[in-house]
Amino acid sequence: MSGGTIHRGLRVVSRALLGAVCLSACGGPRPGPAGSPLPQAASAADLLQVVRTRLDSLQAETALYAKDLRTGRELAVRADEPVNTVSVIKLAIMVRAYRDFEVGRLPLDERHTLRPEEMRAGSGVLQTFAPGLSPTYRDLVAQMIITSDNTATDVLIGKVGLRRVNELLDSLGYRETRLRMTIGELFRGVWAQFDPQYARLTDREVFERGFPSDSAAPQRYLAYVRDSTRWLGRTTAREIGRLLEQLELGQLASRASTAEMRMVLLSQFYTSRLPQRVGSRVAVGHKTGDWEPLIGNDVGIIYAARGPIVIAAFTNANRGPFWQLEATLGRVAEDVLNAWE
């Protein structure tokens, strides 16, 4: 999806949506990211109360799961409720790609020549190059995570197979976590929601059109991200936390592949959420998922001095200032680190 603003056309929609909700979001002071961070060694009850209060201060549907991999202690707020992953589901595609590489099914050093019909709008840099660029599949995996590149994502889905991503998740015991569609299908659905006749647009036509920005678009987008049949991916905060735990512990791939995936996560380009307040203290390997200003997810591994901490934070249908959403997730990461470090 998007690690920043989804597209120039959607920037217009974003501003319009924020303006439409300003009466409720800006009408007075609200509890949120302001205030002192939770002190170190806070109790489990204090941590839960502070984190829940921060999340509940947002005008959004939120869920969170965190686990200290050293001690096994957990923190959960609506952690078993299904959530809209947007680009967070790209983690599962990465794992599938590396497992295919290990059995010789996907040569990661083989090059793929990008065609005009493969370009996708939203996040990522590949769309800015002329068709004919030939990155390796390893490059495509890296860009899918580091810049959340949508072009790379659909190329990889085409290579490893959407069904096979879900078969892997099922074999690992995940019941809620699924890749539901391609980026191309997701963006075509935006146009079909605007007018059903646009359901016949090709992927290239969708790319060239961008996104609808009419006056009714803000409310349509809000309904779109809430509709679970339109989600790019589905999961729960607890399940994606478990996936990150398995990745960190080397349970999903070989030692070499695990090291590569860990390095890709540590190279994440977007740092305005979980690492916002802790990134100067500790390393954070993570994956964002955006539909700004409506969704601002962030999931990852905080490499605290005493051991890694998995944290998965999801938001959806945000109607308040996006900066407040990001600042709140930054505060939550700081709260968890202070309590458990």
C-alpha positions as CSV (number, residue, x, y, z in Angstrom):
1,M,0.0,0.0,0.0
2,S,1.7,3.1,1.2
3,G,4.5,3.9,3.6
4,G,3.7,7.6,3.2
5,T,1.0,9.4,1.2
6,I,-0.6,6.9,-1.1
7,H,-0.6,9.0,-4.3
8,R,-0.8,12.6,-5.4
9,G,-4.5,12.3,-6.1
10,L,-5.1,10.8,-2.6
11,R,-3.2,13.6,-1.0
12,V,-6.1,15.8,-2.1
13,V,-8.6,13.4,-0.6
14,S,-6.5,13.2,2.6
15,R,-6.6,16.9,3.1
16,A,-10.3,17.0,2.3
17,L,-11.0,14.2,4.8
18,L,-9.0,15.9,7.5
19,G,-10.9,19.1,6.9
20,A,-14.2,17.3,7.1
21,V,-13.4,15.9,10.5
22,C,-11.7,19.0,12.0
23,L,-14.8,20.0,13.8
24,S,-14.7,16.9,15.9
25,A,-11.0,16.4,16.0
26,C,-10.0,19.9,16.7
27,G,-12.8,21.1,18.9
28,G,-10.9,20.9,22.1
29,P,-8.1,19.2,23.9
30,R,-8.1,15.4,23.8
31,P,-6.0,12.8,25.7
32,G,-3.4,11.5,23.3
33,P,0.3,11.3,22.9
34,A,1.1,14.3,25.2
35,G,2.3,13.6,28.7
36,S,5.1,11.9,30.5
37,P,6.3,8.5,29.2
38,L,5.7,5.6,31.4
39,P,8.6,5.2,33.9
40,Q,10.9,2.2,33.7
41,A,9.9,-1.0,35.4
42,A,6.2,0.0,35.5
43,S,3.8,-2.7,36.6
44,A,1.9,-4.8,34.1
45,A,-1.3,-3.2,35.2
46,D,0.1,0.3,34.8
47,L,1.5,-0.5,31.3
48,L,-1.8,-1.9,30.2
49,Q,-3.8,1.1,31.5
50,V,-1.5,3.6,29.9
51,V,-1.3,1.9,26.5
52,R,-5.1,1.3,26.4
53,T,-5.7,4.9,27.3
54,R,-3.4,6.2,24.6
55,L,-4.9,3.9,21.9
56,D,-8.5,4.8,23.0
57,S,-7.7,8.5,22.7
58,L,-7.4,8.1,18.9
59,Q,-10.4,8.6,16.7
60,A,-9.7,5.2,15.1
61,E,-10.2,1.5,15.5
62,T,-7.1,0.2,17.2
63,A,-5.5,-3.1,18.3
64,L,-2.1,-3.9,19.8
65,Y,0.0,-6.9,20.8
66,A,3.4,-6.9,22.4
67,K,5.6,-9.7,23.7
68,D,9.0,-9.7,25.5
69,L,10.7,-12.7,23.9
70,R,13.2,-12.9,26.8
71,T,10.6,-13.3,29.6
72,G,7.4,-14.2,27.7
73,R,5.4,-11.4,29.2
74,E,2.6,-10.1,26.9
75,L,0.5,-7.0,26.4
76,A,-2.8,-7.2,24.5
77,V,-5.4,-4.6,23.6
78,R,-8.1,-6.0,21.3
79,A,-5.3,-8.3,20.1
80,D,-7.6,-11.0,18.7
81,E,-9.9,-8.8,16.7
82,P,-9.5,-9.0,12.9
83,V,-7.7,-6.0,11.4
84,N,-7.0,-4.4,8.0
85,T,-3.3,-5.1,7.4
86,V,-2.8,-3.0,4.3
87,S,1.0,-3.4,3.6
88,V,1.8,-5.3,6.8
89,I,0.7,-8.5,4.9
90,K,3.8,-8.1,2.7
91,L,5.7,-9.8,5.5
92,A,4.0,-13.1,4.6
93,I,4.9,-12.6,0.9
94,M,8.6,-12.1,2.0
95,V,8.6,-15.3,4.0
96,R,7.0,-17.2,1.1
97,A,9.7,-15.8,-1.3
98,Y,12.6,-16.8,1.0
99,R,11.2,-20.3,1.6
100,D,10.8,-20.7,-2.2
101,F,14.4,-19.6,-2.6
102,E,15.6,-22.2,-0.2
103,V,14.1,-25.1,-2.2
104,G,15.2,-23.7,-5.5
105,R,11.8,-22.5,-6.7
106,L,12.6,-18.8,-6.7
107,P,16.2,-17.8,-7.7
108,L,16.5,-14.5,-5.8
109,D,19.4,-13.4,-7.9
110,E,17.5,-13.8,-11.1
111,R,16.4,-10.6,-12.8
112,H,12.9,-9.5,-13.7
113,T,12.3,-6.9,-16.4
114,L,9.5,-4.6,-15.4
115,R,6.7,-4.1,-17.9
116,P,4.4,-1.0,-18.2
117,E,1.4,-3.1,-17.1
118,E,3.1,-4.1,-13.9
119,M,3.5,-0.5,-12.5
120,R,1.5,0.3,-9.4
121,A,0.7,3.6,-7.8
122,G,0.9,4.3,-4.1
123,S,4.2,3.7,-2.3
124,G,7.5,2.6,-3.7
125,V,10.1,3.9,-6.1
126,L,9.9,1.4,-9.0
127,Q,7.0,3.3,-10.6
128,T,9.3,6.3,-11.1
129,F,11.6,4.4,-13.4
130,A,11.0,3.8,-17.1
131,P,9.8,0.3,-18.0
132,G,12.6,-2.0,-18.7
133,L,14.4,-1.8,-15.4
134,S,15.6,-5.3,-14.4
135,P,15.9,-5.7,-10.6
136,T,16.6,-9.1,-9.0
137,Y,13.9,-10.8,-7.1
138,R,16.0,-10.1,-4.0
139,D,15.8,-6.4,-4.9
140,L,12.1,-6.7,-5.3
141,V,11.6,-8.3,-1.9
142,A,13.8,-5.6,-0.3
143,Q,11.8,-2.8,-1.9
144,M,8.5,-4.4,-1.0
145,I,9.5,-4.1,2.6
146,I,11.8,-1.1,2.8
147,T,9.8,1.4,0.7
148,S,6.6,-0.7,0.7
149,D,6.8,-0.8,-3.1
150,N,3.5,-1.8,-4.6
151,T,5.0,-2.7,-8.0
152,A,7.4,-5.1,-6.4
153,T,4.6,-6.6,-4.3
154,D,2.4,-7.5,-7.3
155,V,5.4,-8.9,-9.3
156,L,6.2,-11.1,-6.3
157,I,2.6,-12.2,-5.8
158,G,2.6,-13.2,-9.4
159,K,5.8,-15.1,-9.0
160,V,5.1,-17.0,-5.7
161,G,1.3,-17.2,-6.0
162,L,-1.3,-15.6,-3.8
163,R,-2.8,-19.0,-3.0
164,R,0.6,-20.4,-2.0
165,V,1.1,-17.5,0.4
166,N,-2.1,-18.4,2.2
167,E,-1.2,-22.2,2.1
168,L,2.0,-21.4,3.9
169,L,0.1,-19.3,6.5
170,D,-2.4,-22.1,7.0
171,S,0.3,-24.7,7.4
172,L,1.9,-22.6,10.1
173,G,-1.4,-22.5,12.1
174,Y,-2.5,-19.0,11.2
175,R,-6.3,-18.8,11.0
176,E,-6.9,-15.1,10.5
177,T,-3.8,-14.0,8.6
178,R,-4.5,-14.0,4.9
179,L,-3.5,-12.2,1.7
180,R,-6.8,-11.4,0.1
181,M,-6.0,-9.8,-3.3
182,T,-3.3,-8.1,-5.3
183,I,-2.5,-4.4,-5.2
184,G,-3.9,-4.1,-8.7
185,E,-7.2,-5.6,-7.6
186,L,-7.3,-3.3,-4.5
187,F,-6.8,-0.1,-6.5
188,R,-9.2,-1.2,-9.2
189,G,-11.8,-1.7,-6.5
190,V,-11.4,2.0,-5.6
191,W,-12.5,3.0,-9.0
192,A,-15.3,0.4,-9.1
193,Q,-16.6,1.8,-5.9
194,F,-16.7,5.2,-7.6
195,D,-18.5,3.8,-10.6
196,P,-19.1,0.1,-11.3
197,Q,-18.2,0.5,-15.0
198,Y,-14.6,1.1,-13.9
199,A,-14.3,-2.5,-12.7
200,R,-13.2,-3.3,-16.3
201,L,-10.1,-1.0,-16.1
202,T,-6.8,-2.7,-16.8
203,D,-4.0,-2.4,-14.2
204,R,-2.2,0.0,-16.5
205,E,-5.3,2.2,-16.8
206,V,-5.7,2.2,-13.0
207,F,-2.1,3.3,-12.7
208,E,-2.4,6.1,-15.2
209,R,-5.7,7.4,-13.6
210,G,-4.4,7.6,-10.1
211,F,-7.2,7.8,-7.6
212,P,-10.6,9.6,-7.6
213,S,-10.5,12.9,-5.8
214,D,-14.1,14.1,-6.1
215,S,-15.9,15.8,-3.2
216,A,-17.5,12.5,-2.1
217,A,-14.2,10.5,-2.1
218,P,-13.3,11.0,1.6
219,Q,-16.4,9.2,2.8
220,R,-16.1,6.5,0.2
221,Y,-12.5,5.8,1.2
222,L,-13.6,5.6,4.9
223,A,-16.2,3.0,4.0
224,Y,-13.7,1.2,1.8
225,V,-11.1,0.6,4.5
226,R,-13.8,-0.5,6.9
227,D,-15.2,-3.1,4.5
228,S,-13.4,-6.4,5.3
229,T,-14.1,-7.7,1.8
230,R,-11.9,-5.0,0.4
231,W,-8.9,-5.5,2.6
232,L,-5.6,-6.3,0.9
233,G,-4.8,-8.5,3.9
234,R,-6.4,-9.6,7.1
235,T,-4.8,-10.6,10.5
236,T,-4.9,-10.0,14.2
237,A,-2.3,-8.1,16.2
238,R,-1.6,-11.4,18.1
239,E,-1.1,-13.4,15.0
240,I,1.2,-11.0,13.3
241,G,3.1,-10.7,16.6
242,R,3.6,-14.5,16.5
243,L,4.8,-14.3,12.9
244,L,7.4,-11.7,13.9
245,E,8.4,-13.9,16.8
246,Q,8.8,-16.9,14.6
247,L,10.9,-14.9,12.2
248,E,13.2,-13.5,14.9
249,L,13.7,-17.0,16.4
250,G,14.6,-18.5,13.0
251,Q,11.5,-20.7,12.9
252,L,10.4,-19.7,9.4
253,A,13.5,-20.1,7.3
254,S,17.2,-21.0,7.4
255,R,19.7,-19.0,9.4
256,A,21.0,-17.2,6.3
257,S,17.5,-16.3,5.1
258,T,16.4,-15.2,8.6
259,A,19.4,-12.9,8.7
260,E,18.5,-11.4,5.4
261,M,14.9,-10.8,6.3
262,R,15.9,-9.3,9.6
263,M,18.3,-6.9,7.8
264,V,15.5,-5.9,5.4
265,L,13.2,-5.0,8.4
266,L,16.0,-3.0,10.0
267,S,16.4,-1.0,6.8
268,Q,12.8,0.2,6.9
269,F,12.6,3.7,5.3
270,Y,9.6,5.0,7.2
271,T,10.3,5.7,10.9
272,S,7.6,8.0,12.1
273,R,5.7,5.5,14.3
274,L,7.2,2.8,16.4
275,P,10.8,4.1,16.2
276,Q,9.7,7.8,16.6
277,R,10.8,8.1,20.2
278,V,12.9,5.0,20.7
279,G,14.9,4.8,17.5
280,S,17.8,6.7,19.0
281,R,18.1,4.2,21.9
282,V,17.6,0.9,20.2
283,A,17.4,-0.7,16.7
284,V,13.9,-1.4,15.4
285,G,13.2,-3.8,12.5
286,H,9.6,-3.2,11.3
287,K,7.0,-3.0,8.6
288,T,4.5,-0.2,8.1
289,G,1.1,-0.4,6.5
290,D,-0.6,2.8,5.4
291,W,-3.7,4.4,3.8
292,E,-3.0,7.9,4.9
293,P,-4.8,9.5,6.8
294,L,-7.1,6.5,7.4
295,I,-4.7,3.8,8.4
296,G,-1.2,3.9,10.0
297,N,-0.1,0.4,11.1
298,D,3.3,-0.5,12.3
299,V,4.6,-3.9,13.4
300,G,8.1,-4.9,14.3
301,I,10.9,-6.0,16.6
302,I,12.5,-3.7,19.1
303,Y,16.0,-4.9,19.9
304,A,16.2,-3.9,23.6
305,A,19.3,-4.4,25.6
306,R,17.8,-7.3,27.5
307,G,16.3,-9.0,24.5
308,P,14.0,-8.5,21.5
309,I,10.4,-7.2,22.0
310,V,7.8,-7.9,19.4
311,I,5.1,-5.2,19.0
312,A,2.2,-5.0,16.5
313,A,0.0,-1.9,16.4
314,F,-2.9,-1.5,14.0
315,T,-5.2,1.4,13.3
316,N,-8.1,1.7,10.9
317,A,-10.8,4.3,10.0
318,N,-8.8,7.1,11.5
319,R,-10.8,10.4,11.6
320,G,-8.3,12.5,13.6
321,P,-5.0,14.1,12.8
322,F,-2.6,11.6,11.3
323,W,0.3,13.1,13.2
324,Q,-1.5,12.3,16.4
325,L,-1.9,8.7,15.4
326,E,1.8,8.4,14.6
327,A,2.9,10.2,17.8
328,T,0.6,7.9,19.8
329,L,2.2,4.7,18.4
330,G,5.6,6.3,19.1
331,R,4.6,6.8,22.7
332,V,3.3,3.3,23.0
333,A,6.6,1.8,21.8
334,E,8.4,4.0,24.4
335,D,6.0,2.9,27.1
336,V,6.6,-0.8,26.3
337,L,10.4,-0.4,26.1
338,N,10.5,1.6,29.4
339,A,8.4,-1.0,31.2
340,W,10.3,-4.1,29.9
341,E,13.9,-2.9,29.3
